Every structure is written in structure tokens, then in C-alpha cells.
Amino acid sequence: MMMILTASPDDDFDRIAGHVAELQHLADHEQAVWEYRAIARDGHEVWLRSIETVFTRAADGGVLRHIGVAFDITAEKNAEAVLRQANASLTQQLADRGNAAQLSGA
């Protein structure tokens, strides 16, 4: 599925700027991997995992161009959120049972 991205959520712009700065320090053949959110043309939020490397350097060694590929990992991020919520719920249930056992003197 081809997805046209229009922007990133406002709170991700600093992370994106940091990633672009990180690319300037990549060694040849080194890869930068990062995850970020983007807004699809239809307005829904997606998570992407991008793997990038230096494509062209300037005479002084600075990065002129980089190339990469991005994968939609929205389903993975959603599953992680569900697992975190389930883990928090189970942790709370165990704590509640422990408290109940202490109160009953068991």
C-alpha cells in the first residue's frame, strides 16, 4: 500500500531534527535506524521505522545526501501498547491480591 505522508506530529519535530543531525556523523556503510510518527494524507497517524545510510558526501566529508527505506510499524506499536496495558493491569491485580491476602491474615 502506497501512503503519502503530509507531516509529522508537532512533538516529533525535535526528534526528527536530532535524527538529521545524527546522519551527519554516520561513517561510511553505517546505518541509522529510528522510529517516528507521521501523519498520512487521510489524517491518521502511522509509525515508521526508517533505516538510512549516507549516499553522497561533500569534499569535506559532510553528508550531502542520504538514502533509506521506511517500514510501516503501526501494527507493531499498537500491539506493544496493548501488551503494556495488559501488563499494567495484571501487575495491579497481583498487587491487589497481595494486599487482600495481607488484610485477611493469610
Disulfide bonds with the S-S distance in Angstrom:
none
